[in-house]
Amino acid sequence: MKLTLKLSIAIYLISLCLPAISPLEYSAEHLTDGYEILILGPAQILFGFVMLPQMPGLGLLLMLPWLANISWLISLVTYKEKVGRIAGLCTAVIVVVFFAHPVAIIGSSISVVLLQLHIGAYLWMLALMLPLLILYPLKAKKQTHNTAS
């Protein structure tokens, strides 16, 4: 069990060192590494909150990746409790939604752009999904036999 959690953390740390995203319409020279995304996450949350009244869907999409990190951390800390299972499931849903609609605010233009995902983003997804193996194990329930005669 703990090995899966440690592996999740290790993959997450590796993903921070690799190129994760770039704007879809730009060349590969505009790559953004995972650690840069993590550092700029609070600004993304702020922009998301500002956009919520005018464009609630887009505002929420901007906040989701950073919120996935928080729910992943909660699931790691509380994996033996019910809240850990809920946080792990929320993390999985958030990651799937982000991969279906990868958008962010990048650069000095402060405009929302579609993203091209790179190896760091895929490792980030793997790291955030790994705790699901502990939170929702794939094993059959034990059958209890009644021996009443």
Secondary structure as UniProt FT lines:
FT   HELIX           2..16
FT   STRAND          19..23
FT   TURN            24..25
FT   HELIX           28..30
FT   STRAND          32..33
FT   HELIX           34..51
FT   TURN            52..54
FT   HELIX           56..77
FT   TURN            78..80
FT   HELIX           82..100
FT   STRAND          103..106
FT   TURN            107..110
FT   STRAND          111..117
FT   HELIX           119..129
FT   TURN            130..131
FT   HELIX           132..135
//
